[in-house]
């Protein structure tokens, strides 16, 4: 599977942060490469012997700030043979985003998610700066930022659905393995972490985010926003996403 990771890494290394609308083709291409790879029986057998990784990936959020990250993780995990989860310490407001997957699937899923997250954060930071300068209250700016993030996640989900409809044979191989399901079977059932407010101040940005999600392309790579990453939290309460 190292070859498949190299191909996807090359897609990501070619990226440019100047235009989120060019993001869709390469993100979908990365998934296509993964699907085509998994259609090779010899590779599937090799992957079945790999271990299951269950880890957070250095991204955290709260219900008030960047709550869209949980939904984005769930959308991407579903399409890369993984399961997303969130982890928090007892009494804390912050949750860490994580994935469970076979070793190579996990590595690819993590890389795609961090790229998508970085793309959204670039625009979210722009939205925050633009509207602070215009004098909007913090609560409205938060709705604008979260609206964009949720819109992006939902647009990306639709793009994946459309891709799946065009390649129904991928449904046989782009599935979550049973051992991955078993690895997080003890987690609390999936639940809604935060509801998106697509009305009022966030409406226009939710529409923009949806369009950008529909047009996401992993060939347009941006520099990782390492400052936005948080250390892994100790295990306390875990929820499947």
C-alpha positions as CSV (number, residue, x, y, z in Angstrom):
1,X,0.0,0.0,0.0
2,X,3.0,2.4,0.1
3,X,2.5,3.1,-3.6
4,X,-1.1,4.3,-3.1
5,X,0.0,6.5,-0.2
6,X,2.8,8.0,-2.4
7,X,0.3,8.8,-5.2
8,X,-2.1,10.5,-2.8
9,X,0.8,12.4,-1.1
10,X,1.9,13.7,-4.5
11,X,-1.6,14.9,-5.1
12,X,-1.5,16.8,-1.8
13,X,1.9,18.2,-2.4
14,X,0.8,20.0,-5.6
15,X,-1.8,22.1,-3.8
16,X,-2.3,25.8,-3.7
17,X,-4.5,27.6,-1.1
18,X,-5.6,30.4,-3.5
19,X,-8.7,28.7,-4.8
20,X,-10.8,26.4,-2.7
21,X,-13.1,25.8,-5.7
22,X,-10.4,23.7,-7.4
23,X,-10.3,21.3,-4.5
24,X,-13.0,18.8,-5.6
25,X,-11.4,16.9,-8.5
26,X,-8.2,15.8,-6.6
27,X,-10.1,14.8,-3.4
28,X,-12.3,12.6,-5.5
29,X,-9.3,11.4,-7.5
30,X,-7.6,10.3,-4.3
31,X,-10.7,8.3,-3.4
32,X,-10.7,6.8,-6.9
33,X,-7.1,5.8,-6.6
34,X,-7.9,4.1,-3.3
35,X,-10.9,2.3,-4.7
36,X,-9.0,1.1,-7.8
37,X,-6.1,-0.1,-5.6
38,X,-8.5,-2.1,-3.4
39,X,-10.0,-3.8,-6.4
40,X,-6.7,-5.7,-6.7
41,X,-7.2,-9.0,-4.8
42,X,-3.6,-9.4,-3.8
43,X,-3.6,-5.9,-2.1
44,X,-6.9,-6.7,-0.3
45,X,-5.4,-9.8,1.2
46,X,-2.3,-7.9,2.4
47,X,-4.4,-5.2,4.0
48,X,-6.5,-7.7,5.9
49,X,-3.4,-8.7,7.8
50,X,-2.7,-5.1,9.0
51,X,-3.5,-3.8,12.4
52,X,-6.3,-1.4,13.4
53,X,-5.2,2.1,14.4
54,X,-7.5,4.1,16.8
55,X,-6.0,7.6,17.3
56,X,-6.9,11.2,17.5
57,X,-5.2,13.4,14.8
58,X,-4.3,16.7,16.5
59,X,-7.5,18.5,15.7
60,X,-9.9,19.7,18.5
61,X,-13.0,21.8,18.7
62,X,-15.9,22.8,21.0
63,X,-19.6,23.1,20.4
64,X,-19.1,26.8,19.9
65,X,-15.9,26.9,17.9
66,X,-15.1,24.8,14.8
67,X,-17.8,22.3,15.7
68,X,-18.0,21.5,12.0
69,X,-14.8,19.5,12.3
70,X,-16.7,16.6,13.8
71,X,-19.1,16.4,10.8
72,X,-16.2,16.8,8.3
73,X,-14.4,13.9,10.0
74,X,-17.4,11.7,9.8
75,X,-18.0,12.5,6.1
76,X,-14.4,11.7,5.1
77,X,-14.0,8.6,7.3
78,X,-17.1,7.0,5.7
79,X,-15.5,7.4,2.3
80,X,-12.0,6.1,3.3
81,X,-12.9,2.8,5.0
82,X,-12.6,4.3,8.5
83,X,-14.8,5.3,11.5
84,X,-14.6,8.8,13.0
85,X,-14.9,9.4,16.7
86,X,-14.6,12.2,19.2
87,X,-12.8,12.1,22.6
88,X,-13.1,14.4,25.6
89,X,-12.0,14.4,29.2
90,X,-14.7,14.4,31.9
91,X,-16.1,17.9,32.4
92,X,-14.1,19.5,29.5
93,X,-15.7,21.4,26.7
94,X,-13.0,20.5,24.2
95,X,-13.2,17.3,22.1
96,X,-10.5,15.8,20.0
97,X,-11.3,14.3,16.6
98,X,-10.0,10.8,15.7
99,X,-10.3,7.9,13.4
100,X,-10.2,4.1,13.6
101,X,-9.1,2.2,10.6
102,X,-6.7,-0.4,9.2
103,X,-3.2,0.9,9.3
104,X,-2.9,2.1,5.7
105,X,-6.6,3.3,5.5
106,X,-6.0,5.3,8.7
107,X,-2.9,7.0,7.2
108,X,-4.7,8.0,4.1
109,X,-7.9,9.1,5.9
110,X,-5.9,11.2,8.3
111,X,-4.0,12.9,5.5
112,X,-7.1,13.7,3.5
113,X,-9.0,15.0,6.6
114,X,-6.1,17.2,7.8
115,X,-5.9,18.7,4.3
116,X,-9.6,19.4,4.1
117,X,-9.6,20.8,7.7
118,X,-6.7,23.1,6.7
119,X,-8.6,24.3,3.7
120,X,-11.7,25.2,5.7
121,X,-9.6,26.9,8.4
122,X,-8.0,29.2,5.9
123,X,-11.4,30.5,4.8
124,X,-12.8,30.5,8.3
125,X,-9.9,32.7,9.5
126,X,-10.5,35.0,6.5
127,X,-14.2,35.2,7.4
128,X,-13.4,36.0,11.0
129,X,-10.9,38.8,10.1
130,X,-13.1,40.4,7.4
131,X,-16.1,40.6,9.7
132,X,-14.3,41.8,12.8
133,X,-13.1,44.7,10.7
134,X,-16.7,45.4,9.7
135,X,-17.6,45.5,13.4
136,X,-19.9,42.4,13.6
137,X,-20.5,41.0,17.1
138,X,-18.5,37.9,18.1
139,X,-21.7,35.7,18.2
140,X,-22.5,36.5,14.6
141,X,-19.0,35.9,13.4
142,X,-19.0,32.5,15.1
143,X,-22.2,31.6,13.2
144,X,-20.6,32.8,10.0
145,X,-17.5,30.6,10.5
146,X,-19.4,27.6,11.6
147,X,-21.9,28.0,8.8
148,X,-19.1,27.9,6.3
149,X,-17.6,24.8,7.9
150,X,-20.9,22.9,8.1
151,X,-21.8,23.9,4.5
152,X,-18.4,22.6,3.3
153,X,-18.8,19.3,5.0
154,X,-22.3,18.8,3.5
155,X,-21.2,19.9,0.0
156,X,-18.3,17.4,0.2
157,X,-20.7,14.7,1.3
158,X,-22.9,15.3,-1.8
159,X,-19.8,15.2,-4.0
160,X,-18.9,11.8,-2.7
161,X,-22.4,10.5,-3.2
162,X,-22.4,11.7,-6.8
163,X,-19.0,10.0,-7.3
164,X,-20.3,6.8,-5.8
165,X,-23.3,6.8,-8.1
166,X,-21.0,6.9,-11.1
167,X,-18.8,4.0,-9.7
168,X,-21.2,1.7,-7.9
169,X,-18.6,-1.1,-8.1
170,X,-16.5,0.8,-5.5
171,X,-19.2,0.0,-2.9
172,X,-17.8,-3.5,-2.7
173,X,-14.3,-2.4,-1.6
174,X,-14.8,1.1,0.1
175,X,-16.4,-0.3,3.2
176,X,-15.4,-0.2,6.9
177,X,-13.8,-3.6,7.8
178,X,-15.4,-5.6,10.5
179,X,-12.3,-5.5,12.7
180,X,-12.5,-1.7,12.6
181,X,-16.2,-1.7,13.7
182,X,-15.2,-4.1,16.5
183,X,-12.4,-1.8,17.7
184,X,-14.8,1.0,18.6
185,X,-17.8,-1.2,19.5
186,X,-17.5,-0.1,23.1
187,X,-17.8,3.6,22.3
188,X,-21.0,5.4,22.9
189,X,-23.4,5.3,19.9
190,X,-23.0,8.0,17.2
191,X,-24.7,11.3,18.2
192,X,-25.1,14.8,16.9
193,X,-22.3,16.9,18.4
194,X,-23.5,20.3,17.4
195,X,-26.3,21.6,15.2
196,X,-25.5,23.8,12.3
197,X,-27.2,27.2,12.3
198,X,-27.6,28.0,8.6
199,X,-29.9,30.9,9.2
200,X,-29.3,34.6,9.7
201,X,-25.6,35.6,9.9
202,X,-24.4,32.2,8.8
203,X,-26.7,31.6,5.8
204,X,-24.5,33.2,3.1
205,X,-21.4,31.6,4.3
206,X,-23.1,28.2,4.6
207,X,-24.0,28.4,0.9
208,X,-20.4,29.4,0.1
209,X,-19.1,26.5,2.1
210,X,-21.5,24.1,0.5
211,X,-20.3,25.2,-3.0
212,X,-16.6,24.9,-2.0
213,X,-17.2,21.4,-0.5
214,X,-18.8,20.3,-3.8
215,X,-15.8,21.7,-5.6
216,X,-13.1,20.3,-3.3
217,X,-9.8,19.1,-4.9
218,X,-6.9,17.6,-3.0
219,X,-4.5,18.5,-5.8
220,X,-4.7,22.1,-4.5
221,X,-2.7,21.6,-1.3
222,X,-2.4,24.3,1.4
223,X,0.2,24.6,4.1
224,X,-0.9,22.8,7.3
225,X,-2.1,25.1,10.0
226,X,-0.1,23.4,12.8
227,X,-1.1,26.2,15.2
228,X,-4.6,25.0,15.0
229,X,-3.7,21.5,16.0
230,X,-4.0,20.5,19.7
231,X,-2.3,17.7,21.7
232,X,-4.1,14.4,22.0
233,X,-6.4,14.4,25.0
234,X,-6.4,11.7,27.6
235,X,-9.1,9.0,27.1
236,X,-12.2,9.7,29.2
237,X,-15.4,9.6,27.1
238,X,-15.5,8.5,23.5
239,X,-18.3,8.8,20.9
240,X,-18.5,7.3,17.5
241,X,-19.3,10.1,15.0
